[in-house]
Amino acid sequence: MKGLKTDSLQEIIMTTVVLSLAILLLNSRSSLAAPIEKRSQHMPIHLFCDSPITVGDGLLRDMMFLVGDEDMDGFLTEHEITSFYRETVHYTDYVAQTYGRSFIEIADLDHDGTLNPDELLCMLSAMSASSWTRR
């Protein structure tokens, strides 16, 4: 009985956190919902992990892993990133696929075909992604 209550409580907390972060991201006054052409200047060509990291970058990274890491292995694949942007952020297929492919091409610093939390955080901070979560 105790395990059932704990599982239910964890599910409620996780759902609340995910929904709160999604609302924060989707209701920002930013270019979040703009076509990729308007955001393309935020996509780094080369990645240098010397950009300042903000709380917003960390929140977005955590949300992407919480929602997007479908197999819960601690890494994001191109498919998982694409699914996150398509299903959670509601980007078009083209934009979601572009983000999935670009994130791996640019931020996969160890060339294993996936992004670990540090690589994703580096990418998000280089993109100034936290500005998309500010009001």
Secondary structure, DSSP 4 states (H G I P E B T S, - for coil): -HHHHHHHHHHHHHHHHHHHHHHHHHTSSSSTTS-HHHHGGGS-SS--TTSPP-HHHHHHHHHHHHHH-TT-SS-B-HHHHHHIIIIIS---HHHHHHHHHHHHHHH-TT-SSSB-HHHHHHHHHHTTGGGGG--
